[in-house]
């Protein structure tokens, strides 16, 4: 896919090891990746939105896509109170801000668009993440007491 970027230092040169930095690094990778996969004319949803939405569901540990959409107010449910509307508005703002999602796509759209991406192109993301872990010397924090590496991956 080309030159791999790194998940780097913040604007003042301080190194931070935060989830936000990792998420931003993933989203930057998605934006670069999407240049190789132009949006089909009939699709309203960009690949960046599809990948960002999938990442947000994973990072925020939603038990289901239905619950995710429910919290964003895209599924009708029993919540009609003003506090629920405010929660939904803030949830959508957070997803837009943290994950670079402009519009939350449907399940079908996410599956269809993500299936377009060639596996070797996505491997670049793993290279970026492992380089960041190495740079911040975090491998030791992922080891078991027997010295084995413990990494949880979602293979879906």
For each residue, the residues with C-beta under 8 A, 3 or more apart:
1: 4 32 33 36 120 121 124
2: 32
3:
4: 1 124 127 128 131
5: 25 28 29 32 128
6: 25 128 131 132 135
7: 21 22 24 25 128 129 131 132
8: 25
9: 13 14 15 16
10: 13 14 15 16 21
11:
12:
13: 9 10
14: 9 10
15: 9 10 136
16: 9 10 21
17: 21 136 138
18: 21 22
19: 22 23 59
20: 23 24 98
21: 7 10 16 17 18 24 25
22: 7 18 19 25 26 129 132
23: 19 20 26 27 55 59 98 99
24: 7 20 21 27 28
25: 5 6 7 8 21 22 28 29 128 129 132
26: 22 23 29 30 55 125 128 129
27: 23 24 30 31 48 52 55 99 100
28: 5 24 25 31 32
29: 5 25 26 32 33 124 125 128
30: 26 27 33 34 47 48 51 52 55 100
31: 27 28 34 35 48 100
32: 1 2 5 28 29 35
33: 1 29 30 36 37 47 51 117 121 122 124 125
34: 30 31 37 46 47 48 51
35: 31 32
36: 1 33 121
37: 33 34 47 113 116 117
38:
39: 43 45 46 47
40: 43
41:
42:
43: 39 40 109 113
44: 103 105
45: 39 49 50 103 105 106 109 113
46: 34 39 49 50 102
47: 30 33 34 37 39 50 51 113 114 116 117
48: 27 30 31 34 51 52 100 101 102
49: 45 46 52 53 101 102 103 104 105
50: 45 46 47 53 54 105 109 110 113 114
51: 30 33 34 47 48 54 55 114
52: 27 30 48 49 55 56 95 99 100 101
53: 49 50 56 57 95 99 101 104 105 110
54: 50 51 57 58 110 114
55: 23 26 27 30 51 52 58 59 99
56: 52 53 59 60 68 95 98 99 101
57: 53 54 60 62 65 68
58: 54 55 61 154
59: 19 23 55 56 99
60: 56 57 68
61: 58
62: 57 65 67 68 71
63: 67
64: 67 68
65: 57 62 68 69 107
66: 69 70 75
67: 62 63 64 70 71
68: 56 57 60 62 64 65 71 72
69: 65 66 72 74 75 104
70: 66 67 73 74 75 77
71: 62 67 68 87 88 91
72: 68 69 88 91 92 95 104
73: 70 84 85 88 92
74: 69 70 104
75: 66 69 70
76:
77: 70
78:
79: 84
80: 84
81: 84 85
82: 85 86
83: 86 87
84: 73 79 80 81 87 88
85: 73 81 82 88 89
86: 82 83 89 90
87: 71 83 84 90 91
88: 71 72 73 84 85 91 92
89: 85 86 92 93
90: 86 87 93 94
91: 71 72 87 88 94 95
92: 72 73 88 89 95 96 104
93: 89 90 96 97
94: 90 91 97 98
95: 52 53 56 72 91 92 98 99 101 104
96: 92 93 99 100 101 102
97: 93 94
98: 20 23 56 94 95
99: 23 27 52 53 55 56 59 95 96
100: 27 30 31 48 52 96
101: 48 49 52 53 56 95 96 104
102: 46 48 49 96
103: 44 45 49
104: 49 53 69 72 74 92 95 101
105: 44 45 49 50 53 109 110 113
106: 45 109 110
107: 65 110 111
108: 111 112
109: 43 45 50 105 106 112 113
110: 50 53 54 105 106 107 113 114
111: 107 108 114 115
112: 108 109 115 116
113: 37 43 45 47 50 105 109 110 116 117
114: 47 50 51 54 110 111 117
115: 111 112
116: 37 47 112 113
117: 33 37 47 113 114 121 122
118: 121 122
119: 122 123
120: 1 123
121: 1 33 36 117 118 124
122: 33 117 118 119 125 126
123: 119 120 126 127
124: 1 4 29 33 121 127 128
125: 26 29 33 122 128 129
126: 122 123 129 130
127: 4 123 124 130 131
128: 4 5 6 7 25 26 29 124 125 131 132
129: 7 22 25 26 125 126 132 133
130: 126 127 133 134
131: 4 6 7 127 128 134 135
132: 6 7 22 25 128 129 135 136
133: 129 130 136 138 139 142
134: 130 131 137 138 139
135: 6 131 132
136: 15 17 132 133
137: 134 140
138: 17 133 134 141 142
139: 133 134 142 143 149
140: 137 143
141: 138
142: 133 138 139 149 150 151
143: 139 140 147 148 149 150
144: 147 148 149 150
145:
146:
147: 143 144
148: 143 144
149: 139 142 143 144
150: 142 143 144
151: 142
152:
153:
154: 58
155:
156:
